[in-house]
Amino acid sequence: MVSFGASKVKEEAQMSQKQYRKITTIRLTVTGVLMAMNIALSSFGIPVPGGRLYLCDVVISLAAILLNPFEAFVVGGVGSFLGDLLFYPAPMFVSLVTHGLQAAVISVFSHKILKSKPILASGIGVTIGAVIMVVGYTLGKIYVYSTFEYAMVKLPYEIAQGAIGAIFGMLLCWKCGIYKLFDTMINRKTDLFA
């Protein structure tokens, strides 16, 4: 009987480890896909007077609501850094810090604060994240381009980019069912691909 119990415990441990590997693989894959989407959306923008409006904040907000803070930082910060490195390298370090911090803060709010009200927590998180993005890019542009006026001209577009990212990130996550799908894939107790 003792050997049967030990065998059962060993079998459960192996199943748990197998499940953990599958969840880790899913999380890694989702992080990679969202990071690639961020890089792609960093490469082109909607033409507006005086520049372009980028939609990468939609992906950053969505990823930050779904993923843990480290994974969100990778998608937001590293993804934006790589997108800028490939297409427009001047503000790449501003993007790394600003979008990384934005994503991490949204993720912390979405997963650690107001756990009983995840939609409200995500809403607060994306709002604070949008403020971080606007302030970070405004200060970053003052530093990178050495002109306060240039940053002030771009400020309305930064605000619009942050607001669009927050709104559409929330809509995709909560109204289009992406959160529910992701949560089902990660938290399902049965064998996912049996």
Buried (B, 14 or more C-beta within 10 A) or exposed (E): EEEEEEEEEEEEEEEEEEBEEBBEEBBEEBBBEBBBBBBBBBBEBEEEEEBEBBBBBBBBBBBBBBBBBEBBBBBBBBBBBBBBBEEEEEBBBBBBBBBBBBBBBBBBBBBEBBEEEBBEBBBBBBBBBBBBBBBBBBBBBBEBBEEEEBBEBBBEBBBBBBBBBBBBBBBBBBEEEBBEEBEEBBEEEEEBEE
